[in-house]
Amino acid sequence: MDNKPQVYFGVIPRYNPMVMYRNYQPIMDYLSEQTPYHFELKLARDYEEAVQLLKSGTVQLASLGDVTFFEANQGFGALPIVRPLNKLGRAEYRSIIITRKDSGVNSLTDLKGRSFAFGNLHSTSGNLIPRLFLYRHGVTLFDFGRFENLETHTAVAKAVLKGKVAAGAVKDVVAYRYQPHGLKLIAESEPIPSVPIVARPDAEPALIAAVRKVLLAIDPGDPKMIKRMHDWDPEFRNGFVAASAEDYAPIFKMMEDVPGGCGRRCH
């Protein structure tokens, strides 16, 4: 190991631990090579722990979801540094309602009376957005035969594929990954601000500047970078833009929207 100052980088558990390590460790290696710091990945056991690790100072930086960023920002002033671009060069993603190809579910109306899986209660695209989206399209929690919250997007996709639930909600990259295995995509949300990499409010300015500089310098069209990013999480393979708290104003508003969906009641 080099003599660089060590920085712990937290991540919410979007997938199972093996997939999380496989997708995020290469990014840590890149940051360690390109900055004056050595980065070590710190996987949280759940969404709540990811926020607590940042709050306690166990990690200095973290990749959070929009809802967990809201909690960290409101709770102790966490600051967004950058956010990733998608394949179209936009800093956004979507929540997608999925079902099995042979489920007989072809529209949101068909969900009534069926079983449904949301993601973690603190998940933006797995819980907050789909609850609000379904509500606005005439489907409430009371319309389901039953519903449950699972810990990860992967768990939701697999529950749908195995027939444990008729349908579920996941973030777009997970829906696309499992679509060839038998998933059908029946609806998608409006664009959601892409997930931020955030820092503690007292993080060294030099650390924040170094991370921001390296990630903003990534050219997703550079053949060398395309090869280098091959093993990165799909959400981080298309470059980054600078982020500010104002980018997440729509999420902050939704968190206060109790009548329309999840809001603070879920947290």
C-alpha positions in Angstrom: 0.0 0.0 0.0 1.2 3.5 -0.8 1.8 6.3 1.8 -1.1 8.4 0.6 -3.7 9.6 3.1 -6.5 7.0 3.3 -10.1 8.0 2.4 -13.0 5.7 3.2 -15.8 5.8 0.6 -19.3 4.5 1.5 -21.9 3.1 -0.8 -25.6 2.3 -0.2 -26.4 -1.4 -0.8 -27.9 -1.2 -4.3 -27.1 -4.8 -5.0 -25.8 -7.8 -3.0 -22.3 -7.4 -1.4 -20.4 -9.4 -4.1 -21.9 -7.3 -6.9 -21.3 -4.1 -5.0 -17.6 -4.8 -4.5 -17.2 -5.9 -8.1 -18.9 -2.7 -9.4 -17.3 -0.2 -7.1 -13.8 -1.3 -6.3 -12.5 -0.5 -9.8 -13.7 3.1 -9.2 -11.8 3.2 -5.9 -8.7 2.0 -7.7 -9.0 4.7 -10.3 -9.4 7.5 -7.7 -6.4 6.1 -5.9 -4.3 6.3 -9.0 -5.5 9.7 -10.1 -5.5 11.6 -6.8 -3.1 12.2 -3.9 -5.3 9.9 -1.8 -5.8 6.2 -1.3 -9.5 5.2 -1.4 -11.0 2.2 0.4 -14.5 1.0 -0.2 -16.8 0.7 2.8 -20.0 -1.2 2.1 -23.0 -0.4 4.3 -25.2 -3.2 5.4 -28.3 -1.1 4.7 -29.4 2.4 3.6 -29.6 3.7 7.2 -26.0 2.6 7.9 -24.7 4.3 4.8 -26.0 7.6 6.1 -24.7 6.9 9.7 -21.2 6.0 8.4 -21.0 9.4 6.7 -22.5 11.2 9.7 -20.1 9.6 12.2 -17.0 10.3 10.0 -16.3 6.6 9.4 -16.4 7.5 5.7 -15.6 10.9 4.3 -17.4 10.4 0.9 -20.3 8.3 -0.2 -22.4 7.3 -3.2 -25.9 7.8 -1.9 -29.4 7.7 -3.4 -31.5 10.8 -3.7 -33.5 10.0 -0.6 -30.5 9.1 1.5 -28.8 12.3 0.3 -31.9 14.2 1.5 -31.6 12.6 4.9 -27.8 13.3 5.1 -28.2 16.9 3.8 -31.0 17.7 6.2 -29.6 15.8 9.1 -26.0 17.0 9.1 -25.3 19.1 6.0 -23.8 16.6 3.6 -22.8 18.2 0.3 -23.1 16.8 -3.2 -19.9 16.8 -5.3 -20.8 15.3 -8.6 -23.5 13.2 -10.2 -23.3 10.8 -13.1 -24.5 11.1 -16.6 -26.6 8.4 -18.4 -25.9 7.0 -21.9 -27.7 10.0 -23.4 -25.4 12.4 -21.6 -28.1 13.5 -19.1 -27.8 13.6 -15.3 -30.9 11.6 -14.7 -32.4 8.1 -14.4 -35.8 6.5 -14.0 -37.8 4.1 -11.9 -39.3 1.3 -13.9 -42.3 -1.0 -13.1 -41.4 -4.6 -14.0 -43.2 -7.9 -14.3 -42.5 -11.3 -15.8 -43.2 -11.7 -19.5 -45.7 -14.4 -18.8 -47.4 -12.8 -15.8 -50.4 -11.5 -17.6 -49.7 -8.0 -16.3 -49.7 -5.6 -19.2 -50.6 -2.2 -17.7 -50.7 -0.4 -14.3 -54.4 -1.2 -14.0 -53.6 -4.9 -14.1 -51.6 -4.5 -10.9 -54.7 -4.2 -8.8 -55.3 -7.2 -6.7 -51.8 -8.5 -7.4 -48.6 -8.8 -5.3 -46.0 -6.1 -5.6 -42.4 -5.5 -4.3 -40.9 -2.1 -3.7 -37.2 -1.6 -2.8 -35.8 -0.5 0.5 -37.9 2.2 2.3 -35.0 4.6 1.8 -34.7 3.9 -1.9 -35.6 6.7 -4.3 -36.3 4.6 -7.5 -37.4 1.5 -5.5 -39.8 3.1 -3.1 -40.4 6.9 -3.1 -40.8 7.5 -6.8 -42.9 4.4 -7.7 -45.3 4.9 -4.8 -45.9 8.5 -6.0 -46.0 7.4 -9.6 -48.5 4.6 -9.0 -50.7 6.9 -6.9 -50.8 9.5 -9.7 -51.9 6.8 -12.1 -54.7 5.5 -9.9 -53.0 2.6 -8.1 -52.7 2.9 -4.3 -51.1 0.5 -1.8 -54.7 -0.6 -0.8 -55.2 -1.8 -4.4 -52.6 -4.5 -4.1 -53.4 -8.0 -2.9 -50.2 -7.6 -0.9 -47.0 -5.6 -1.1 -43.6 -5.7 0.5 -40.3 -3.9 0.7 -37.1 -5.8 -0.2 -33.6 -4.6 0.6 -32.1 -4.2 -2.9 -33.1 -3.6 -6.5 -31.6 -7.0 -7.4 -33.8 -8.7 -4.8 -36.9 -7.1 -6.3 -35.9 -8.2 -9.9 -35.3 -11.7 -8.7 -38.5 -11.9 -6.7 -40.4 -10.9 -9.9 -38.5 -13.4 -12.1 -39.1 -16.2 -9.6 -42.8 -15.5 -9.4 -42.7 -14.5 -5.7 -44.5 -11.3 -6.6 -46.4 -10.3 -9.7 -44.5 -7.0 -10.3 -42.1 -4.6 -8.7 -40.2 -1.4 -9.0 -36.5 -1.0 -9.7 -34.0 1.6 -11.0 -33.6 1.5 -14.8 -30.1 0.0 -14.9 -31.4 -3.0 -13.0 -34.5 -3.4 -15.2 -32.3 -3.4 -18.3 -29.8 -5.8 -16.8 -32.5 -8.4 -16.1 -34.8 -7.8 -19.0 -33.1 -10.5 -21.2 -33.8 -13.0 -18.4 -37.6 -12.7 -18.8 -38.6 -9.3 -17.4 -41.2 -7.1 -19.1 -41.1 -3.3 -18.5 -44.6 -1.9 -18.3 -44.1 1.7 -17.1 -41.4 4.2 -16.3 -41.3 7.3 -14.2 -40.4 10.8 -15.2 -36.6 11.5 -15.0 -35.1 11.5 -11.5 -31.9 13.6 -10.7 -29.0 11.1 -10.9 -27.5 9.8 -7.7 -24.9 12.0 -6.0 -21.4 11.4 -4.7 -21.5 13.4 -1.5 -19.0 14.6 1.2 -19.2 15.3 4.8 -19.6 19.1 5.5 -16.1 19.1 7.2 -14.3 17.1 4.5 -11.0 18.6 3.4 -11.5 21.1 0.5 -8.5 19.6 -1.2 -10.1 16.1 -1.1 -13.3 17.4 -2.6 -11.5 19.3 -5.3 -9.3 16.4 -6.2 -12.3 14.0 -6.6 -14.4 16.5 -8.5 -11.5 17.3 -10.8 -10.7 13.7 -11.7 -14.4 12.6 -12.2 -15.3 15.7 -14.2 -12.3 15.1 -16.5 -13.6 11.7 -17.6 -14.3 11.6 -21.3 -16.8 8.7 -21.8 -16.0 8.7 -25.5 -12.3 8.1 -25.1 -11.5 4.5 -26.1 -9.0 4.2 -23.3 -11.5 5.3 -20.7 -14.2 3.1 -22.2 -11.9 0.1 -21.7 -11.0 1.3 -18.2 -14.6 1.8 -17.2 -15.8 -1.6 -18.5 -16.0 -3.1 -15.0 -17.4 0.0 -13.3 -20.9 0.2 -12.1 -23.1 0.9 -15.2 -24.3 4.1 -13.6 -20.8 5.5 -13.5 -19.6 4.7 -17.1 -20.8 7.8 -18.9 -19.0 10.6 -17.1 -20.1 13.1 -14.5 -21.3 16.7 -14.0 -20.9 19.0 -11.0 -23.7 18.7 -8.5 -25.4 21.1 -6.1 -28.2 20.6 -3.5 -30.5 22.6 -5.7 -30.4 19.8 -8.3 -32.4 17.7 -5.9 -35.1 20.2 -5.1 -37.8 17.9 -6.8 -36.8 15.1 -4.4 -36.9 17.3 -1.4 -40.4 18.4 -2.4 -41.5 14.8 -2.8 -40.2 13.9 0.6 -42.6 16.4 2.0 -45.5 15.2 -0.2 -47.3 12.9 2.3 -50.7 12.8 0.6 -49.2 11.8 -2.7 -47.0 9.0 -1.7 -44.2 8.1 0.6 -42.9 11.3 2.2 -41.5 11.2 5.7 -44.0 8.5 6.7 -41.8 5.9 5.2 -38.8 6.9 7.2 
